[in-house]
Amino acid sequence: MKIESLREVKAKLSKIVKELPSKRSVVITKNGRPCAVLLPVTEETDLESMLLAQRKDFWQLMDRAHRDGEKKGFTRLEDLPG
C-alpha cells in the first residue's frame, strides 16, 4: 500500500495507475486525511463483491441474518450432507 496526497495523484495519475499492480493499492489523502483508495483491477477482480463489501446496508443485513441464525440455530458446515 502506498499513500499519496491528492495533489500528487493529480500530477502523477498515469504513473500511479501503471504501478498499481505492484503497489496493490494507493490511499489518497486530502489535507492529510484519507479520502479515497485506488485499487488495481484485473481479470480476477470481482467488482460486484468489492463494491458490495463497502455498503453499510449489506453488513447490516449480514449482521441481522447472523443474529437470526443464532436465535433459530445454525446448521454447521460439518453437519451438512456431503
mmCIF file of the N, C-alpha and C atoms, coordinates in Angstrom:
data_MODEL
# 
_entry.id   MODEL 
# 
loop_
_atom_site.group_PDB 
_atom_site.id 
_atom_site.type_symbol 
_atom_site.label_atom_id 
_atom_site.label_alt_id 
_atom_site.label_comp_id 
_atom_site.label_asym_id 
_atom_site.label_entity_id 
_atom_site.label_seq_id 
_atom_site.pdbx_PDB_ins_code 
_atom_site.Cartn_x 
_atom_site.Cartn_y 
_atom_site.Cartn_z 
_atom_site.occupancy 
_atom_site.B_iso_or_equiv 
_atom_site.pdbx_formal_charge 
_atom_site.auth_seq_id 
_atom_site.auth_comp_id 
_atom_site.auth_asym_id 
_atom_site.auth_atom_id 
_atom_site.pdbx_PDB_model_num 
ATOM 1   N N  . MET A 1 1  ? 0.845   -1.173  0.000   1.00 0.00 ? 1  MET A N  1 
ATOM 2   C CA . MET A 1 1  ? 0.000   0.000   0.000   1.00 0.00 ? 1  MET A CA 1 
ATOM 3   C C  . MET A 1 1  ? 0.889   1.235   0.000   1.00 0.00 ? 1  MET A C  1 
ATOM 4   N N  . LYS A 1 2  ? 0.449   2.199   -0.750  1.00 0.00 ? 2  LYS A N  1 
ATOM 5   C CA . LYS A 1 2  ? 1.179   3.455   -0.866  1.00 0.00 ? 2  LYS A CA 1 
ATOM 6   C C  . LYS A 1 2  ? 0.218   4.586   -0.463  1.00 0.00 ? 2  LYS A C  1 
ATOM 7   N N  . ILE A 1 3  ? 0.745   5.650   0.076   1.00 0.00 ? 3  ILE A N  1 
ATOM 8   C CA . ILE A 1 3  ? -0.067  6.805   0.451   1.00 0.00 ? 3  ILE A CA 1 
ATOM 9   C C  . ILE A 1 3  ? 0.410   8.006   -0.354  1.00 0.00 ? 3  ILE A C  1 
ATOM 10  N N  . GLU A 1 4  ? -0.528  8.672   -1.013  1.00 0.00 ? 4  GLU A N  1 
ATOM 11  C CA . GLU A 1 4  ? -0.211  9.845   -1.834  1.00 0.00 ? 4  GLU A CA 1 
ATOM 12  C C  . GLU A 1 4  ? -1.219  10.952  -1.550  1.00 0.00 ? 4  GLU A C  1 
ATOM 13  N N  . SER A 1 5  ? -0.773  12.182  -1.627  1.00 0.00 ? 5  SER A N  1 
ATOM 14  C CA . SER A 1 5  ? -1.689  13.306  -1.486  1.00 0.00 ? 5  SER A CA 1 
ATOM 15  C C  . SER A 1 5  ? -2.479  13.469  -2.778  1.00 0.00 ? 5  SER A C  1 
ATOM 16  N N  . LEU A 1 6  ? -3.625  14.076  -2.679  1.00 0.00 ? 6  LEU A N  1 
ATOM 17  C CA . LEU A 1 6  ? -4.446  14.329  -3.858  1.00 0.00 ? 6  LEU A CA 1 
ATOM 18  C C  . LEU A 1 6  ? -3.673  15.144  -4.882  1.00 0.00 ? 6  LEU A C  1 
ATOM 19  N N  . ARG A 1 7  ? -2.899  16.089  -4.426  1.00 0.00 ? 7  ARG A N  1 
ATOM 20  C CA . ARG A 1 7  ? -2.089  16.911  -5.328  1.00 0.00 ? 7  ARG A CA 1 
ATOM 21  C C  . ARG A 1 7  ? -1.116  16.041  -6.133  1.00 0.00 ? 7  ARG A C  1 
ATOM 22  N N  . GLU A 1 8  ? -0.443  15.101  -5.454  1.00 0.00 ? 8  GLU A N  1 
ATOM 23  C CA . GLU A 1 8  ? 0.494   14.204  -6.143  1.00 0.00 ? 8  GLU A CA 1 
ATOM 24  C C  . GLU A 1 8  ? -0.233  13.291  -7.120  1.00 0.00 ? 8  GLU A C  1 
ATOM 25  N N  . VAL A 1 9  ? -1.392  12.792  -6.715  1.00 0.00 ? 9  VAL A N  1 
ATOM 26  C CA . VAL A 1 9  ? -2.158  11.905  -7.598  1.00 0.00 ? 9  VAL A CA 1 
ATOM 27  C C  . VAL A 1 9  ? -2.577  12.645  -8.862  1.00 0.00 ? 9  VAL A C  1 
ATOM 28  N N  . LYS A 1 10 ? -3.016  13.874  -8.718  1.00 0.00 ? 10 LYS A N  1 
ATOM 29  C CA . LYS A 1 10 ? -3.381  14.669  -9.892  1.00 0.00 ? 10 LYS A CA 1 
ATOM 30  C C  . LYS A 1 10 ? -2.188  14.844  -10.824 1.00 0.00 ? 10 LYS A C  1 
ATOM 31  N N  . ALA A 1 11 ? -1.032  15.081  -10.261 1.00 0.00 ? 11 ALA A N  1 
ATOM 32  C CA . ALA A 1 11 ? 0.166   15.337  -11.066 1.00 0.00 ? 11 ALA A CA 1 
ATOM 33  C C  . ALA A 1 11 ? 0.729   14.068  -11.698 1.00 0.00 ? 11 ALA A C  1 
ATOM 34  N N  . LYS A 1 12 ? 0.536   12.908  -11.031 1.00 0.00 ? 12 LYS A N  1 
ATOM 35  C CA . LYS A 1 12 ? 1.192   11.677  -11.493 1.00 0.00 ? 12 LYS A CA 1 
ATOM 36  C C  . LYS A 1 12 ? 0.210   10.528  -11.703 1.00 0.00 ? 12 LYS A C  1 
ATOM 37  N N  . LEU A 1 13 ? -1.029  10.823  -12.076 1.00 0.00 ? 13 LEU A N  1 
ATOM 38  C CA . LEU A 1 13 ? -2.045  9.783   -12.157 1.00 0.00 ? 13 LEU A CA 1 
ATOM 39  C C  . LEU A 1 13 ? -1.647  8.632   -13.078 1.00 0.00 ? 13 LEU A C  1 
ATOM 40  N N  . SER A 1 14 ? -1.161  8.913   -14.256 1.00 0.00 ? 14 SER A N  1 
ATOM 41  C CA . SER A 1 14 ? -0.792  7.841   -15.196 1.00 0.00 ? 14 SER A CA 1 
ATOM 42  C C  . SER A 1 14 ? 0.265   6.919   -14.596 1.00 0.00 ? 14 SER A C  1 
ATOM 43  N N  . LYS A 1 15 ? 1.274   7.492   -13.970 1.00 0.00 ? 15 LYS A N  1 
ATOM 44  C CA . LYS A 1 15 ? 2.341   6.692   -13.353 1.00 0.00 ? 15 LYS A CA 1 
ATOM 45  C C  . LYS A 1 15 ? 1.784   5.860   -12.195 1.00 0.00 ? 15 LYS A C  1 
ATOM 46  N N  . ILE A 1 16 ? 0.948   6.466   -11.379 1.00 0.00 ? 16 ILE A N  1 
ATOM 47  C CA . ILE A 1 16 ? 0.383   5.762   -10.225 1.00 0.00 ? 16 ILE A CA 1 
ATOM 48  C C  . ILE A 1 16 ? -0.477  4.590   -10.691 1.00 0.00 ? 16 ILE A C  1 
ATOM 49  N N  . VAL A 1 17 ? -1.312  4.803   -11.698 1.00 0.00 ? 17 VAL A N  1 
ATOM 50  C CA . VAL A 1 17 ? -2.158  3.728   -12.225 1.00 0.00 ? 17 VAL A CA 1 
ATOM 51  C C  . VAL A 1 17 ? -1.297  2.614   -12.805 1.00 0.00 ? 17 VAL A C  1 
ATOM 52  N N  . LYS A 1 18 ? -0.235  2.965   -13.488 1.00 0.00 ? 18 LYS A N  1 
ATOM 53  C CA . LYS A 1 18 ? 0.654   1.965   -14.075 1.00 0.00 ? 18 LYS A CA 1 
ATOM 54  C C  . LYS A 1 18 ? 1.310   1.107   -12.984 1.00 0.00 ? 18 LYS A C  1 
ATOM 55  N N  . GLU A 1 19 ? 1.612   1.698   -11.834 1.00 0.00 ? 19 GLU A N  1 
ATOM 56  C CA . GLU A 1 19 ? 2.275   0.984   -10.738 1.00 0.00 ? 19 GLU A CA 1 
ATOM 57  C C  . GLU A 1 19 ? 1.311   0.232   -9.818  1.00 0.00 ? 19 GLU A C  1 
ATOM 58  N N  . LEU A 1 20 ? 0.008   0.416   -10.004 1.00 0.00 ? 20 LEU A N  1 
ATOM 59  C CA . LEU A 1 20 ? -0.959  -0.200  -9.093  1.00 0.00 ? 20 LEU A CA 1 
ATOM 60  C C  . LEU A 1 20 ? -0.792  -1.708  -8.929  1.00 0.00 ? 20 LEU A C  1 
ATOM 61  N N  . PRO A 1 21 ? -0.573  -2.479  -9.993  1.00 0.00 ? 21 PRO A N  1 
ATOM 62  C CA . PRO A 1 21 ? -0.433  -3.919  -9.783  1.00 0.00 ? 21 PRO A CA 1 
ATOM 63  C C  . PRO A 1 21 ? 0.681   -4.294  -8.799  1.00 0.00 ? 21 PRO A C  1 
ATOM 64  N N  . SER A 1 22 ? 1.765   -3.553  -8.783  1.00 0.00 ? 22 SER A N  1 
ATOM 65  C CA . SER A 1 22 ? 2.859   -3.883  -7.855  1.00 0.00 ? 22 SER A CA 1 
ATOM 66  C C  . SER A 1 22 ? 2.668   -3.238  -6.484  1.00 0.00 ? 22 SER A C  1 
ATOM 67  N N  . LYS A 1 23 ? 1.997   -2.096  -6.418  1.00 0.00 ? 23 LYS A N  1 
ATOM 68  C CA . LYS A 1 23 ? 1.776   -1.401  -5.139  1.00 0.00 ? 23 LYS A CA 1 
ATOM 69  C C  . LYS A 1 23 ? 0.546   -1.939  -4.415  1.00 0.00 ? 23 LYS A C  1 
ATOM 70  N N  . ARG A 1 24 ? -0.345  -2.611  -5.142  1.00 0.00 ? 24 ARG A N  1 
ATOM 71  C CA . ARG A 1 24 ? -1.578  -3.216  -4.615  1.00 0.00 ? 24 ARG A CA 1 
ATOM 72  C C  . ARG A 1 24 ? -2.681  -2.203  -4.338  1.00 0.00 ? 24 ARG A C  1 
ATOM 73  N N  . SER A 1 25 ? -2.371  -1.058  -3.749  1.00 0.00 ? 25 SER A N  1 
ATOM 74  C CA . SER A 1 25 ? -3.379  -0.025  -3.539  1.00 0.00 ? 25 SER A CA 1 
ATOM 75  C C  . SER A 1 25 ? -2.691  1.293   -3.209  1.00 0.00 ? 25 SER A C  1 
ATOM 76  N N  . VAL A 1 26 ? -3.421  2.367   -3.421  1.00 0.00 ? 26 VAL A N  1 
ATOM 77  C CA . VAL A 1 26 ? -2.910  3.690   -3.087  1.00 0.00 ? 26 VAL A CA 1 
ATOM 78  C C  . VAL A 1 26 ? -4.000  4.418   -2.299  1.00 0.00 ? 26 VAL A C  1 
ATOM 79  N N  . VAL A 1 27 ? -3.656  4.839   -1.101  1.00 0.00 ? 27 VAL A N  1 
ATOM 80  C CA . VAL A 1 27 ? -4.563  5.648   -0.294  1.00 0.00 ? 27 VAL A CA 1 
ATOM 81  C C  . VAL A 1 27 ? -4.305  7.100   -0.657  1.00 0.00 ? 27 VAL A C  1 
ATOM 82  N N  . ILE A 1 28 ? -5.368  7.800   -1.006  1.00 0.00 ? 28 ILE A N  1 
ATOM 83  C CA . ILE A 1 28 ? -5.253  9.202   -1.382  1.00 0.00 ? 28 ILE A CA 1 
ATOM 84  C C  . ILE A 1 28 ? -5.674  10.052  -0.191  1.00 0.00 ? 28 ILE A C  1 
ATOM 85  N N  . THR A 1 29 ? -4.837  11.032  0.121   1.00 0.00 ? 29 THR A N  1 
ATOM 86  C CA . THR A 1 29 ? -5.150  11.910  1.246   1.00 0.00 ? 29 THR A CA 1 
ATOM 87  C C  . THR A 1 29 ? -5.475  13.315  0.747   1.00 0.00 ? 29 THR A C  1 
ATOM 88  N N  . LYS A 1 30 ? -6.334  13.980  1.501   1.00 0.00 ? 30 LYS A N  1 
ATOM 89  C CA . LYS A 1 30 ? -6.680  15.375  1.236   1.00 0.00 ? 30 LYS A CA 1 
ATOM 90  C C  . LYS A 1 30 ? -6.557  16.093  2.567   1.00 0.00 ? 30 LYS A C  1 
ATOM 91  N N  . ASN A 1 31 ? -5.708  17.105  2.594   1.00 0.00 ? 31 ASN A N  1 
ATOM 92  C CA . ASN A 1 31 ? -5.416  17.815  3.842   1.00 0.00 ? 31 ASN A CA 1 
ATOM 93  C C  . ASN A 1 31 ? -4.934  16.867  4.933   1.00 0.00 ? 31 ASN A C  1 
ATOM 94  N N  . GLY A 1 32 ? -4.146  15.875  4.518   1.00 0.00 ? 32 GLY A N  1 
ATOM 95  C CA . GLY A 1 32 ? -3.552  14.942  5.474   1.00 0.00 ? 32 GLY A CA 1 
ATOM 96  C C  . GLY A 1 32 ? -4.453  13.819  5.942   1.00 0.00 ? 32 GLY A C  1 
ATOM 97  N N  . ARG A 1 33 ? -5.695  13.770  5.445   1.00 0.00 ? 33 ARG A N  1 
ATOM 98  C CA . ARG A 1 33 ? -6.633  12.737  5.869   1.00 0.00 ? 33 ARG A CA 1 
ATOM 99  C C  . ARG A 1 33 ? -7.000  11.835  4.703   1.00 0.00 ? 33 ARG A C  1 
ATOM 100 N N  . PRO A 1 34 ? -7.109  10.522  4.931   1.00 0.00 ? 34 PRO A N  1 
ATOM 101 C CA . PRO A 1 34 ? -7.513  9.616   3.847   1.00 0.00 ? 34 PRO A CA 1 
ATOM 102 C C  . PRO A 1 34 ? -8.894  9.995   3.308   1.00 0.00 ? 34 PRO A C  1 
ATOM 103 N N  . CYS A 1 35 ? -9.022  10.014  1.985   1.00 0.00 ? 35 CYS A N  1 
ATOM 104 C CA . CYS A 1 35 ? -10.306 10.360  1.379   1.00 0.00 ? 35 CYS A CA 1 
ATOM 105 C C  . CYS A 1 35 ? -10.728 9.383   0.291   1.00 0.00 ? 35 CYS A C  1 
ATOM 106 N N  . ALA A 1 36 ? -9.785  8.576   -0.219  1.00 0.00 ? 36 ALA A N  1 
ATOM 107 C CA . ALA A 1 36 ? -10.117 7.627   -1.289  1.00 0.00 ? 36 ALA A CA 1 
ATOM 108 C C  . ALA A 1 36 ? -9.024  6.574   -1.379  1.00 0.00 ? 36 ALA A C  1 
ATOM 109 N N  . VAL A 1 37 ? -9.349  5.509   -2.107  1.00 0.00 ? 37 VAL A N  1 
ATOM 110 C CA . VAL A 1 37 ? -8.376  4.436   -2.326  1.00 0.00 ? 37 VAL A CA 1 
ATOM 111 C C  . VAL A 1 37 ? -8.431  4.045   -3.799  1.00 0.00 ? 37 VAL A C  1 
ATOM 112 N N  . LEU A 1 38 ? -7.274  3.880   -4.407  1.00 0.00 ? 38 LEU A N  1 
ATOM 113 C CA . LEU A 1 38 ? -7.172  3.330   -5.759  1.00 0.00 ? 38 LEU A CA 1 
ATOM 114 C C  . LEU A 1 38 ? -6.756  1.880   -5.634  1.00 0.00 ? 38 LEU A C  1 
ATOM 115 N N  . LEU A 1 39 ? -7.481  0.997   -6.326  1.00 0.00 ? 39 LEU A N  1 
ATOM 116 C CA . LEU A 1 39 ? -7.160  -0.430  -6.301  1.00 0.00 ? 39 LEU A CA 1 
ATOM 117 C C  . LEU A 1 39 ? -6.964  -0.925  -7.724  1.00 0.00 ? 39 LEU A C  1 
ATOM 118 N N  . PRO A 1 40 ? -6.048  -1.859  -7.929  1.00 0.00 ? 40 PRO A N  1 
ATOM 119 C CA . PRO A 1 40 ? -5.885  -2.410  -9.272  1.00 0.00 ? 40 PRO A CA 1 
ATOM 120 C C  . PRO A 1 40 ? -7.059  -3.327  -9.614  1.00 0.00 ? 40 PRO A C  1 
ATOM 121 N N  . VAL A 1 41 ? -7.431  -3.357  -10.872 1.00 0.00 ? 41 VAL A N  1 
ATOM 122 C CA . VAL A 1 41 ? -8.487  -4.239  -11.347 1.00 0.00 ? 41 VAL A CA 1 
ATOM 123 C C  . VAL A 1 41 ? -7.868  -5.172  -12.379 1.00 0.00 ? 41 VAL A C  1 
ATOM 124 N N  . THR A 1 42 ? -8.033  -6.475  -12.137 1.00 0.00 ? 42 THR A N  1 
ATOM 125 C CA . THR A 1 42 ? -7.532  -7.487  -13.067 1.00 0.00 ? 42 THR A CA 1 
ATOM 126 C C  . THR A 1 42 ? -8.704  -8.356  -13.513 1.00 0.00 ? 42 THR A C  1 
ATOM 127 N N  . GLU A 1 43 ? -8.421  -9.354  -14.323 1.00 0.00 ? 43 GLU A N  1 
ATOM 128 C CA . GLU A 1 43 ? -9.480  -10.279 -14.752 1.00 0.00 ? 43 GLU A CA 1 
ATOM 129 C C  . GLU A 1 43 ? -10.051 -11.048 -13.574 1.00 0.00 ? 43 GLU A C  1 
ATOM 130 N N  . GLU A 1 44 ? -9.266  -11.228 -12.523 1.00 0.00 ? 44 GLU A N  1 
ATOM 131 C CA . GLU A 1 44 ? -9.709  -11.973 -11.347 1.00 0.00 ? 44 GLU A CA 1 
ATOM 132 C C  . GLU A 1 44 ? -10.507 -11.112 -10.362 1.00 0.00 ? 44 GLU A C  1 
ATOM 133 N N  . THR A 1 45 ? -10.528 -9.806  -10.560 1.00 0.00 ? 45 THR A N  1 
ATOM 134 C CA . THR A 1 45 ? -11.207 -8.906  -9.630  1.00 0.00 ? 45 THR A CA 1 
ATOM 135 C C  . THR A 1 45 ? -12.720 -9.087  -9.726  1.00 0.00 ? 45 THR A C  1 
ATOM 136 N N  . ASP A 1 46 ? -13.333 -9.338  -8.588  1.00 0.00 ? 46 ASP A N  1 
ATOM 137 C CA . ASP A 1 46 ? -14.786 -9.441  -8.514  1.00 0.00 ? 46 ASP A CA 1 
ATOM 138 C C  . ASP A 1 46 ? -15.314 -8.077  -8.075  1.00 0.00 ? 46 ASP A C  1 
ATOM 139 N N  . LEU A 1 47 ? -15.595 -7.230  -9.049  1.00 0.00 ? 47 LEU A N  1 
ATOM 140 C CA . LEU A 1 47 ? -16.005 -5.855  -8.756  1.00 0.00 ? 47 LEU A CA 1 
ATOM 141 C C  . LEU A 1 47 ? -17.303 -5.793  -7.956  1.00 0.00 ? 47 LEU A C  1 
ATOM 142 N N  . GLU A 1 48 ? -18.256 -6.664  -8.267  1.00 0.00 ? 48 GLU A N  1 
ATOM 143 C CA . GLU A 1 48 ? -19.525 -6.636  -7.548  1.00 0.00 ? 48 GLU A CA 1 
ATOM 144 C C  . GLU A 1 48 ? -19.322 -6.925  -6.062  1.00 0.00 ? 48 GLU A C  1 
ATOM 145 N N  . SER A 1 49 ? -18.514 -7.920  -5.743  1.00 0.00 ? 49 SER A N  1 
ATOM 146 C CA . SER A 1 49 ? -18.255 -8.243  -4.336  1.00 0.00 ? 49 SER A CA 1 
ATOM 147 C C  . SER A 1 49 ? -17.493 -7.118  -3.655  1.00 0.00 ? 49 SER A C  1 
ATOM 148 N N  . MET A 1 50 ? -16.540 -6.545  -4.355  1.00 0.00 ? 50 MET A N  1 
ATOM 149 C CA . MET A 1 50 ? -15.752 -5.470  -3.779  1.00 0.00 ? 50 MET A CA 1 
ATOM 150 C C  . MET A 1 50 ? -16.641 -4.264  -3.460  1.00 0.00 ? 50 MET A C  1 
ATOM 151 N N  . LEU A 1 51 ? -17.530 -3.918  -4.370  1.00 0.00 ? 51 LEU A N  1 
ATOM 152 C CA . LEU A 1 51 ? -18.422 -2.789  -4.143  1.00 0.00 ? 51 LEU A CA 1 
ATOM 153 C C  . LEU A 1 51 ? -19.461 -3.102  -3.071  1.00 0.00 ? 51 LEU A C  1 
ATOM 154 N N  . LEU A 1 52 ? -19.978 -4.318  -3.076  1.00 0.00 ? 52 LEU A N  1 
ATOM 155 C CA . LEU A 1 52 ? -20.960 -4.725  -2.074  1.00 0.00 ? 52 LEU A CA 1 
ATOM 156 C C  . LEU A 1 52 ? -20.370 -4.669  -0.671  1.00 0.00 ? 52 LEU A C  1 
ATOM 157 N N  . ALA A 1 53 ? -19.119 -5.041  -0.536  1.00 0.00 ? 53 ALA A N  1 
ATOM 158 C CA . ALA A 1 53 ? -18.459 -5.043  0.771   1.00 0.00 ? 53 ALA A CA 1 
ATOM 159 C C  . ALA A 1 53 ? -18.344 -3.634  1.359   1.00 0.00 ? 53 ALA A C  1 
ATOM 160 N N  . GLN A 1 54 ? -18.485 -2.614  0.531   1.00 0.00 ? 54 GLN A N  1 
ATOM 161 C CA . GLN A 1 54 ? -18.391 -1.233  1.004   1.00 0.00 ? 54 GLN A CA 1 
ATOM 162 C C  . GLN A 1 54 ? -19.731 -0.663  1.454   1.00 0.00 ? 54 GLN A C  1 
ATOM 163 N N  . ARG A 1 55 ? -20.802 -1.421  1.264   1.00 0.00 ? 55 ARG A N  1 
ATOM 164 C CA . ARG A 1 55 ? -22.136 -0.912  1.576   1.00 0.00 ? 55 ARG A CA 1 
ATOM 165 C C  . ARG A 1 55 ? -22.532 -1.216  3.018   1.00 0.00 ? 55 ARG A C  1 
ATOM 166 N N  . LYS A 1 56 ? -22.883 -0.183  3.741   1.00 0.00 ? 56 LYS A N  1 
ATOM 167 C CA . LYS A 1 56 ? -23.297 -0.331  5.138   1.00 0.00 ? 56 LYS A CA 1 
ATOM 168 C C  . LYS A 1 56 ? -24.548 -1.202  5.253   1.00 0.00 ? 56 LYS A C  1 
ATOM 169 N N  . ASP A 1 57 ? -25.502 -1.033  4.335   1.00 0.00 ? 57 ASP A N  1 
ATOM 170 C CA . ASP A 1 57 ? -26.738 -1.812  4.417   1.00 0.00 ? 57 ASP A CA 1 
ATOM 171 C C  . ASP A 1 57 ? -26.494 -3.301  4.192   1.00 0.00 ? 57 ASP A C  1 
ATOM 172 N N  . PHE A 1 58 ? -25.489 -3.653  3.400   1.00 0.00 ? 58 PHE A N  1 
ATOM 173 C CA . PHE A 1 58 ? -25.133 -5.058  3.218   1.00 0.00 ? 58 PHE A CA 1 
ATOM 174 C C  . PHE A 1 58 ? -24.679 -5.665  4.543   1.00 0.00 ? 58 PHE A C  1 
ATOM 175 N N  . TRP A 1 59 ? -23.813 -4.973  5.266   1.00 0.00 ? 59 TRP A N  1 
ATOM 176 C CA . TRP A 1 59 ? -23.303 -5.500  6.537   1.00 0.00 ? 59 TRP A CA 1 
ATOM 177 C C  . TRP A 1 59 ? -24.386 -5.531  7.605   1.00 0.00 ? 59 TRP A C  1 
ATOM 178 N N  . GLN A 1 60 ? -25.322 -4.585  7.544   1.00 0.00 ? 60 GLN A N  1 
ATOM 179 C CA . GLN A 1 60 ? -26.454 -4.635  8.469   1.00 0.00 ? 60 GLN A CA 1 
ATOM 180 C C  . GLN A 1 60 ? -27.305 -5.872  8.195   1.00 0.00 ? 60 GLN A C  1 
ATOM 181 N N  . LEU A 1 61 ? -27.526 -6.181  6.931   1.00 0.00 ? 61 LEU A N  1 
ATOM 182 C CA . LEU A 1 61 ? -28.268 -7.379  6.545   1.00 0.00 ? 61 LEU A CA 1 
ATOM 183 C C  . LEU A 1 61 ? -27.535 -8.647  6.999   1.00 0.00 ? 61 LEU A C  1 
ATOM 184 N N  . MET A 1 62 ? -26.224 -8.676  6.826   1.00 0.00 ? 62 MET A N  1 
ATOM 185 C CA . MET A 1 62 ? -25.431 -9.834  7.268   1.00 0.00 ? 62 MET A CA 1 
ATOM 186 C C  . MET A 1 62 ? -25.502 -10.001 8.784   1.00 0.00 ? 62 MET A C  1 
ATOM 187 N N  . ASP A 1 63 ? -25.412 -8.894  9.522   1.00 0.00 ? 63 ASP A N  1 
ATOM 188 C CA . ASP A 1 63 ? -25.500 -8.952  10.983  1.00 0.00 ? 63 ASP A CA 1 
ATOM 189 C C  . ASP A 1 63 ? -26.865 -9.468  11.427  1.00 0.00 ? 63 ASP A C  1 
ATOM 190 N N  . ARG A 1 64 ? -27.911 -8.989  10.778  1.00 0.00 ? 64 ARG A N  1 
ATOM 191 C CA . ARG A 1 64 ? -29.266 -9.438  11.122  1.00 0.00 ? 64 ARG A CA 1 
ATOM 192 C C  . ARG A 1 64 ? -29.434 -10.931 10.841  1.00 0.00 ? 64 ARG A C  1 
ATOM 193 N N  . ALA A 1 65 ? -28.927 -11.387 9.709   1.00 0.00 ? 65 ALA A N  1 
ATOM 194 C CA . ALA A 1 65 ? -29.009 -12.811 9.369   1.00 0.00 ? 65 ALA A CA 1 
ATOM 195 C C  . ALA A 1 65 ? -28.234 -13.646 10.383  1.00 0.00 ? 65 ALA A C  1 
ATOM 196 N N  . HIS A 1 66 ? -27.098 -13.143 10.830  1.00 0.00 ? 66 HIS A N  1 
ATOM 197 C CA . HIS A 1 66 ? -26.297 -13.852 11.824  1.00 0.00 ? 66 HIS A CA 1 
ATOM 198 C C  . HIS A 1 66 ? -27.053 -13.957 13.152  1.00 0.00 ? 66 HIS A C  1 
ATOM 199 N N  . ARG A 1 67 ? -27.646 -12.850 13.581  1.00 0.00 ? 67 ARG A N  1 
ATOM 200 C CA . ARG A 1 67 ? -28.434 -12.864 14.823  1.00 0.00 ? 67 ARG A CA 1 
ATOM 201 C C  . ARG A 1 67 ? -29.616 -13.825 14.718  1.00 0.00 ? 67 ARG A C  1 
ATOM 202 N N  . ASP A 1 68 ? -30.303 -13.796 13.567  1.00 0.00 ? 68 ASP A N  1 
ATOM 203 C CA . ASP A 1 68 ? -31.430 -14.717 13.365  1.00 0.00 ? 68 ASP A CA 1 
ATOM 204 C C  . ASP A 1 68 ? -30.962 -16.165 13.395  1.00 0.00 ? 68 ASP A C  1 
ATOM 205 N N  . GLY A 1 69 ? -29.819 -16.422 12.807  1.00 0.00 ? 69 GLY A N  1 
ATOM 206 C CA . GLY A 1 69 ? -29.269 -17.779 12.817  1.00 0.00 ? 69 GLY A CA 1 
ATOM 207 C C  . GLY A 1 69 ? -28.926 -18.246 14.214  1.00 0.00 ? 69 GLY A C  1 
ATOM 208 N N  . GLU A 1 70 ? -28.400 -17.335 15.025  1.00 0.00 ? 70 GLU A N  1 
ATOM 209 C CA . GLU A 1 70 ? -28.085 -17.700 16.412  1.00 0.00 ? 70 GLU A CA 1 
ATOM 210 C C  . GLU A 1 70 ? -29.356 -18.016 17.194  1.00 0.00 ? 70 GLU A C  1 
ATOM 211 N N  . LYS A 1 71 ? -30.424 -17.243 16.956  1.00 0.00 ? 71 LYS A N  1 
ATOM 212 C CA . LYS A 1 71 ? -31.690 -17.473 17.664  1.00 0.00 ? 71 LYS A CA 1 
ATOM 213 C C  . LYS A 1 71 ? -32.348 -18.782 17.232  1.00 0.00 ? 71 LYS A C  1 
ATOM 214 N N  . LYS A 1 72 ? -32.357 -19.028 15.934  1.00 0.00 ? 72 LYS A N  1 
ATOM 215 C CA . LYS A 1 72 ? -33.077 -20.180 15.382  1.00 0.00 ? 72 LYS A CA 1 
ATOM 216 C C  . LYS A 1 72 ? -32.210 -21.430 15.311  1.00 0.00 ? 72 LYS A C  1 
ATOM 217 N N  . GLY A 1 73 ? -30.917 -21.274 15.472  1.00 0.00 ? 73 GLY A N  1 
ATOM 218 C CA . GLY A 1 73 ? -29.997 -22.402 15.396  1.00 0.00 ? 73 GLY A CA 1 
ATOM 219 C C  . GLY A 1 73 ? -29.376 -22.542 14.016  1.00 0.00 ? 73 GLY A C  1 
ATOM 220 N N  . PHE A 1 74 ? -28.089 -22.369 13.977  1.00 0.00 ? 74 PHE A N  1 
ATOM 221 C CA . PHE A 1 74 ? -27.334 -22.539 12.736  1.00 0.00 ? 74 PHE A CA 1 
ATOM 222 C C  . PHE A 1 74 ? -27.193 -24.024 12.406  1.00 0.00 ? 74 PHE A C  1 
ATOM 223 N N  . THR A 1 75 ? -27.048 -24.308 11.132  1.00 0.00 ? 75 THR A N  1 
ATOM 224 C CA . THR A 1 75 ? -26.604 -25.630 10.714  1.00 0.00 ? 75 THR A CA 1 
ATOM 225 C C  . THR A 1 75 ? -25.118 -25.504 10.429  1.00 0.00 ? 75 THR A C  1 
ATOM 226 N N  . ARG A 1 76 ? -24.328 -26.259 11.169  1.00 0.00 ? 76 ARG A N  1 
ATOM 227 C CA . ARG A 1 76 ? -22.886 -26.185 10.975  1.00 0.00 ? 76 ARG A CA 1 
ATOM 228 C C  . ARG A 1 76 ? -22.500 -26.821 9.643   1.00 0.00 ? 76 ARG A C  1 
ATOM 229 N N  . LEU A 1 77 ? -21.461 -26.321 9.027   1.00 0.00 ? 77 LEU A N  1 
ATOM 230 C CA . LEU A 1 77 ? -21.000 -26.879 7.749   1.00 0.00 ? 77 LEU A CA 1 
ATOM 231 C C  . LEU A 1 77 ? -20.689 -28.365 7.875   1.00 0.00 ? 77 LEU A C  1 
ATOM 232 N N  . GLU A 1 78 ? -20.134 -28.744 9.026   1.00 0.00 ? 78 GLU A N  1 
ATOM 233 C CA . GLU A 1 78 ? -19.775 -30.150 9.234   1.00 0.00 ? 78 GLU A CA 1 
ATOM 234 C C  . GLU A 1 78 ? -21.009 -31.054 9.262   1.00 0.00 ? 78 GLU A C  1 
ATOM 235 N N  . ASP A 1 79 ? -22.166 -30.470 9.566   1.00 0.00 ? 79 ASP A N  1 
ATOM 236 C CA . ASP A 1 79 ? -23.406 -31.260 9.660   1.00 0.00 ? 79 ASP A CA 1 
ATOM 237 C C  . ASP A 1 79 ? -24.155 -31.367 8.337   1.00 0.00 ? 79 ASP A C  1 
ATOM 238 N N  . LEU A 1 80 ? -23.714 -30.623 7.326   1.00 0.00 ? 80 LEU A N  1 
ATOM 239 C CA . LEU A 1 80 ? -24.364 -30.694 6.037   1.00 0.00 ? 80 LEU A CA 1 
ATOM 240 C C  . LEU A 1 80 ? -23.996 -32.001 5.328   1.00 0.00 ? 80 LEU A C  1 
ATOM 241 N N  . PRO A 1 81 ? -24.956 -32.562 4.597   1.00 0.00 ? 81 PRO A N  1 
ATOM 242 C CA . PRO A 1 81 ? -24.625 -33.789 3.846   1.00 0.00 ? 81 PRO A CA 1 
ATOM 243 C C  . PRO A 1 81 ? -23.570 -33.492 2.791   1.00 0.00 ? 81 PRO A C  1 
ATOM 244 N N  . GLY A 1 82 ? -22.639 -34.360 2.656   1.00 0.00 ? 82 GLY A N  1 
ATOM 245 C CA . GLY A 1 82 ? -21.553 -34.078 1.736   1.00 0.00 ? 82 GLY A CA 1 
ATOM 246 C C  . GLY A 1 82 ? -21.465 -35.015 0.642   1.00 0.00 ? 82 GLY A C  1 
# 
